[in-house]
């Protein structure tokens, strides 16, 4: 399979999407941040000293999705129609799982926007809780599903 971001000469390029069909696009991505029980308790109790951690992570994820094209060099600016983040608390082992859903009606997909949203939400949780715990682990970040476009749908088997 040829990589679409490489020209015939091997140099990186931004893909020309001007001939692609506009369709409704949707992507869902996840990220997980693991922590100790006390850090999770502080988040749940609102006792981190920095405010509502998950509310701030929600806003950070939305903002990041909207700015993906500024962070990833070959991404197009996409007029997003929706960004939502959901957080699931896992008690054992203690962790927060973030699921980001991004939608747009456009000529190119929103997978990177969903991945960025989930990742930045996890990074924001880390930032707001690092004074309590520096060895939190952000991991298991991946695309869960996507719809729309020429290639149609994708769903990861978990």
KEPA-716523 format. One record per residue: y, z, x of N, C-alpha, C in turn. Coordinates in nm, 2 decimals. Layout:
% residues N
     n_v     n_w     n_u    ca_v    ca_w    ca_u     c_v     c_w     c_u
       Y       Z       X       Y       Z       X       Y       Z       X
...
This chain:
% residues 158
     n_v     n_w     n_u    ca_v    ca_w    ca_u     c_v     c_w     c_u
   -0.12    0.00    0.08    0.00    0.00    0.00    0.12    0.00    0.09
    0.22   -0.09    0.06    0.34   -0.10    0.13    0.44    0.01    0.09
    0.51    0.07    0.18    0.61    0.17    0.15    0.74    0.10    0.11
    0.79    0.13   -0.01    0.91    0.06   -0.06    1.04    0.09    0.01
    1.04    0.19    0.09    1.17    0.23    0.16    1.17    0.17    0.30
    1.08    0.08    0.34    1.08    0.02    0.47    1.10   -0.13    0.45
    1.20   -0.19    0.52    1.22   -0.33    0.52    1.11   -0.41    0.60
    1.12   -0.54    0.60    1.02   -0.62    0.68    1.03   -0.59    0.83
    1.15   -0.55    0.87    1.18   -0.52    1.01    1.14   -0.38    1.05
    1.09   -0.30    0.95    1.05   -0.16    0.98    1.16   -0.06    0.96
    1.28   -0.10    0.94    1.40   -0.01    0.92    1.40    0.05    0.78
    1.45    0.17    0.77    1.46    0.24    0.64    1.56    0.17    0.56
    1.54    0.16    0.42    1.64    0.10    0.34    1.63    0.17    0.20
    1.74    0.16    0.13    1.74    0.21   -0.01    1.69    0.09   -0.10
    1.60    0.12   -0.18    1.53    0.01   -0.26    1.63   -0.04   -0.36
    1.64   -0.17   -0.38    1.72   -0.24   -0.48    1.65   -0.23   -0.61
    1.71   -0.15   -0.70    1.65   -0.13   -0.84    1.72   -0.21   -0.95
    1.81   -0.30   -0.91    1.89   -0.38   -1.00    1.81   -0.46   -1.10
    1.69   -0.50   -1.06    1.61   -0.59   -1.15    1.51   -0.51   -1.23
    1.50   -0.38   -1.21    1.40   -0.30   -1.28    1.45   -0.27   -1.43
    1.35   -0.25   -1.51    1.37   -0.23   -1.65    1.41   -0.08   -1.68
    1.51   -0.06   -1.76    1.55    0.07   -1.80    1.45    0.13   -1.90
    1.39    0.24   -1.87    1.30    0.31   -1.96    1.33    0.46   -1.95
    1.27    0.53   -2.05    1.28    0.68   -2.05    1.19    0.73   -1.94
    1.25    0.81   -1.85    1.17    0.87   -1.74    1.17    1.02   -1.76
    1.05    1.07   -1.72    1.04    1.22   -1.72    0.95    1.26   -1.61
    0.98    1.37   -1.54    0.90    1.42   -1.43    0.90    1.57   -1.44
    0.78    1.63   -1.41    0.76    1.77   -1.41    0.71    1.81   -1.27
    0.77    1.91   -1.21    0.73    1.96   -1.08    0.73    2.11   -1.08
    0.65    2.16   -0.98    0.64    2.31   -0.97    0.66    2.35   -0.83
    0.70    2.48   -0.82    0.70    2.55   -0.69    0.67    2.69   -0.72
    0.62    2.76   -0.61    0.57    2.90   -0.63    0.63    2.98   -0.51
    0.68    3.10   -0.55    0.73    3.19   -0.44    0.65    3.32   -0.46
    0.58    3.36   -0.35    0.50    3.48   -0.35    0.58    3.59   -0.28
    0.56    3.71   -0.33    0.64    3.83   -0.28    0.55    3.95   -0.30
    0.60    4.06   -0.26    0.53    4.19   -0.28    0.56    4.24   -0.42
    0.49    4.34   -0.46    0.50    4.40   -0.59    0.64    4.46   -0.61
    0.70    4.53   -0.51    0.83    4.59   -0.52    0.94    4.49   -0.54
    0.93    4.38   -0.47    1.03    4.27   -0.49    1.03    4.22   -0.63
    0.91    4.19   -0.68    0.89    4.14   -0.82    0.94    4.24   -0.92
    0.92    4.37   -0.89    0.97    4.47   -0.98    1.12    4.47   -0.99
    1.18    4.46   -0.87    1.33    4.46   -0.86    1.38    4.34   -0.94
    1.32    4.22   -0.93    1.36    4.11   -1.01    1.35    4.13   -1.16
    1.24    4.18   -1.20    1.21    4.20   -1.34    1.31    4.31   -1.40
    1.34    4.41   -1.32    1.42    4.52   -1.37    1.57    4.49   -1.35
    1.60    4.38   -1.29    1.74    4.34   -1.26    1.81    4.44   -1.16
    1.73    4.48   -1.07    1.78    4.58   -0.97    1.80    4.53   -0.83
    1.82    4.40   -0.81    1.83    4.34   -0.68    1.97    4.36   -0.62
    2.06    4.40   -0.70    2.20    4.42   -0.66    2.28    4.29   -0.65
    2.22    4.18   -0.69    2.29    4.05   -0.69    2.29    3.98   -0.82
    2.26    4.05   -0.93    2.26    3.99   -1.06    2.13    3.95   -1.11
    2.13    3.87   -1.21    2.01    3.82   -1.27    1.95    3.70   -1.19
    1.85    3.73   -1.11    1.79    3.64   -1.01    1.74    3.51   -1.08
    1.67    3.52   -1.19    1.62    3.40   -1.25    1.72    3.32   -1.32
    1.83    3.38   -1.38    1.94    3.31   -1.44    2.01    3.23   -1.33
    2.03    3.29   -1.21    2.10    3.21   -1.10    2.01    3.10   -1.05
    1.88    3.13   -1.04    1.79    3.03   -1.00    1.78    2.91   -1.09
    1.79    2.94   -1.22    1.80    2.83   -1.33    1.92    2.74   -1.30
    2.03    2.80   -1.29    2.15    2.72   -1.26    2.14    2.64   -1.13
    2.09    2.71   -1.03    2.08    2.64   -0.90    1.99    2.52   -0.91
    1.88    2.53   -0.98    1.78    2.42   -1.00    1.84    2.31   -1.07
    1.92    2.33   -1.18    1.99    2.23   -1.25    2.09    2.16   -1.16
    2.17    2.24   -1.09    2.27    2.18   -1.00    2.20    2.09   -0.89
    2.09    2.14   -0.84    2.02    2.07   -0.73    1.97    1.93   -0.79
    1.91    1.93   -0.90    1.86    1.81   -0.96    1.97    1.70   -0.97
    2.09    1.75   -1.02    2.20    1.66   -1.03    2.25    1.60   -0.90
    2.22    1.67   -0.79    2.28    1.63   -0.66    2.17    1.58   -0.57
    2.05    1.55   -0.62    1.94    1.50   -0.54    1.98    1.38   -0.45
    2.05    1.29   -0.51    2.09    1.17   -0.43    2.18    1.20   -0.31
    2.24    1.32   -0.31    2.32    1.36   -0.19    2.24    1.43   -0.09
    2.12    1.47   -0.12    2.03    1.54   -0.03    1.92    1.46    0.03
    1.87    1.37   -0.05    1.76    1.28    0.00    1.82    1.14    0.02
    1.82    1.09    0.15    1.90    0.97    0.18    1.87    0.85    0.10
    1.75    0.82    0.06    1.72    0.70   -0.01    1.71    0.71   -0.16
    1.75    0.82   -0.21    1.75    0.84   -0.36    1.88    0.78   -0.42
    1.86    0.73   -0.54    1.97    0.67   -0.61    2.04    0.78   -0.70
    2.17    0.77   -0.72    2.24    0.86   -0.82    2.19    0.83   -0.96
    2.13    0.92   -1.03    2.07    0.89   -1.16    2.14    0.97   -1.26
    2.18    0.91   -1.37    2.25    0.98   -1.48    2.14    1.06   -1.56
    2.12    1.18   -1.52    2.02    1.27   -1.59    2.06    1.30   -1.73
    1.96    1.30   -1.82    1.98    1.34   -1.96    1.93    1.48   -1.99
    1.85    1.54   -1.90    1.81    1.67   -1.92    1.74    1.73   -1.80
    1.77    1.86   -1.78    1.70    1.94   -1.67    1.67    2.07   -1.73
    1.54    2.12   -1.72    1.51    2.25   -1.77    1.41    2.31   -1.66
    1.43    2.44   -1.64    1.34    2.52   -1.56    1.28    2.63   -1.63
    1.15    2.65   -1.61    1.08    2.77   -1.67    1.02    2.85   -1.56
    1.02    2.98   -1.58    0.97    3.07   -1.48    0.85    3.15   -1.54
    0.74    3.16   -1.47    0.63    3.24   -1.51    0.61    3.35   -1.40
    0.61    3.47   -1.45    0.58    3.58   -1.36    0.43    3.61   -1.35
    0.38    3.61   -1.23    0.24    3.65   -1.20    0.24    3.78   -1.13
    0.16    3.87   -1.19    0.16    4.01   -1.14    0.06    4.03   -1.02
   -0.05    3.95   -1.03   -0.15    3.98   -0.92   -0.21    3.84   -0.88
   -0.19    3.80   -0.76   -0.09    3.85   -0.67    0.05    3.82   -0.71
    0.15    3.91   -0.68    0.28    3.89   -0.73    0.35    3.76   -0.68
    0.40    3.69   -0.78    0.47    3.56   -0.75    0.55    3.52   -0.88
    0.63    3.42   -0.85    0.70    3.35   -0.96    0.67    3.20   -0.95
    0.63    3.14   -1.06    0.60    3.00   -1.06    0.71    2.93   -1.14
    0.77    2.83   -1.07    0.88    2.76   -1.13    0.83    2.62   -1.18
    0.86    2.58   -1.30    0.83    2.45   -1.35    0.96    2.38   -1.39
    0.99    2.27   -1.32    1.12    2.20   -1.35    1.08    2.07   -1.42
    1.15    2.04   -1.53    1.13    1.92   -1.61    1.27    1.84   -1.61
    1.26    1.72   -1.57    1.38    1.64   -1.56    1.36    1.51   -1.64
    1.46    1.47   -1.71    1.45    1.34   -1.79    1.58    1.26   -1.77
    1.56    1.13   -1.78    1.67    1.03   -1.77    1.62    0.90   -1.84
    1.71    0.82   -1.88    1.68    0.68   -1.93    1.75    0.60   -1.83
    1.67    0.54   -1.74    1.73    0.47   -1.62    1.63    0.37   -1.56
    1.66    0.31   -1.45    1.58    0.21   -1.39    1.49    0.26   -1.28
    1.50    0.39   -1.25    1.42    0.45   -1.14    1.38    0.59   -1.18
    1.28    0.64   -1.13    1.22    0.77   -1.17    1.29    0.89   -1.13
    1.25    1.00   -1.18    1.32    1.13   -1.15    1.22    1.23   -1.09
    1.12    1.19   -1.02    1.03    1.28   -0.95    1.10    1.36   -0.85
    1.18    1.30   -0.77    1.25    1.38   -0.66    1.35    1.48   -0.72
    1.41    1.45   -0.83    1.50    1.54   -0.89    1.42    1.66   -0.94
    1.30    1.64   -1.00    1.22    1.76   -1.04    1.17    1.84   -0.93
    1.13    1.77   -0.82    1.09    1.85   -0.70    1.20    1.92   -0.63
    1.32    1.87   -0.63    1.43    1.93   -0.57    1.47    2.05   -0.66
    1.47    2.04   -0.79    1.51    2.15   -0.88    1.41    2.27   -0.86
    1.28    2.24   -0.86    1.19    2.35   -0.84    1.20    2.41   -0.70
    1.22    2.33   -0.60    1.24    2.39   -0.47    1.36    2.47   -0.45
    1.47    2.42   -0.50    1.60    2.50   -0.48    1.60    2.62   -0.57
    1.53    2.62   -0.68    1.52    2.75   -0.76    1.44    2.85   -0.68
    1.33    2.81   -0.61    1.25    2.90   -0.53    1.34    2.95   -0.41
    1.41    2.86   -0.35    1.50    2.90   -0.24    1.61    3.00   -0.28
    1.66    2.98   -0.40    1.76    3.07   -0.46    1.70    3.21   -0.48
    1.58    3.21   -0.53    1.51    3.34   -0.55    1.50    3.41   -0.41
    1.45    3.33   -0.31    1.44    3.39   -0.18    1.58    3.44   -0.13
    1.68    3.36   -0.15    1.81    3.41   -0.10    1.86    3.53   -0.17
    1.84    3.55   -0.30    1.89    3.66   -0.37    1.80    3.79   -0.34
    1.68    3.77   -0.29    1.59    3.88   -0.27    1.56    3.91   -0.12
    1.62    3.83   -0.03    1.58    3.85    0.11    1.62    3.99    0.17
    1.72    4.05    0.11    1.75    4.19    0.16    1.64    4.29    0.13
    1.56    4.26    0.02    1.45    4.34   -0.01    1.32    4.31    0.06
    1.30    4.17    0.09    1.18    4.13    0.15    1.21    3.99    0.22
    1.18    3.99    0.35    1.21    3.87    0.43    1.08    3.78    0.44
    0.97    3.84    0.41    0.85    3.76    0.43    0.79    3.70    0.31
    0.88    3.67    0.21    0.83    3.60    0.09    0.79    3.46    0.13
    0.70    3.40    0.06    0.64    3.27    0.09    0.67    3.17   -0.02
    0.74    3.06    0.01    0.76    2.95   -0.08    0.65    2.85   -0.05
    0.57    2.81   -0.14    0.47    2.71   -0.12    0.42    2.65   -0.25
    0.32    2.57   -0.23    0.26    2.50   -0.35    0.37    2.43   -0.43
    0.44    2.34   -0.37    0.54    2.26   -0.44    0.49    2.12   -0.46
    0.48    2.07   -0.58    0.42    1.94   -0.60    0.46    1.89   -0.74
    0.44    1.76   -0.76    0.46    1.69   -0.88    0.34    1.71   -0.97
    0.37    1.76   -1.09    0.27    1.78   -1.19    0.24    1.66   -1.28
    0.35    1.59   -1.32    0.34    1.47   -1.40    0.46    1.39   -1.40
    0.45    1.26   -1.44    0.56    1.17   -1.46    0.53    1.07   -1.56
    0.63    1.03   -1.63    0.61    0.92   -1.73    0.73    0.82   -1.72
    0.70    0.70   -1.77    0.80    0.60   -1.77    0.79    0.51   -1.65
    0.86    0.39   -1.66    0.87    0.30   -1.54    0.75    0.20   -1.54
    0.75    0.11   -1.45    0.65    0.01   -1.43    0.51    0.07   -1.41
    0.50    0.18   -1.33    0.37    0.23   -1.30    0.32    0.33   -1.41
    0.40    0.35   -1.51    0.35    0.43   -1.62    0.34    0.58   -1.59
    0.23    0.64   -1.63    0.22    0.78   -1.62    0.14    0.83   -1.50
    0.16    0.95   -1.47    0.08    1.02   -1.36    0.06    1.17   -1.41
   -0.05    1.22   -1.40   -0.08    1.36   -1.42   -0.17    1.41   -1.32
   -0.13    1.52   -1.25   -0.21    1.58   -1.14   -0.32    1.67   -1.20
   -0.43    1.65   -1.15   -0.55    1.73   -1.19   -0.54    1.86   -1.11
   -0.52    1.97   -1.18   -0.51    2.10   -1.11   -0.64    2.17   -1.11
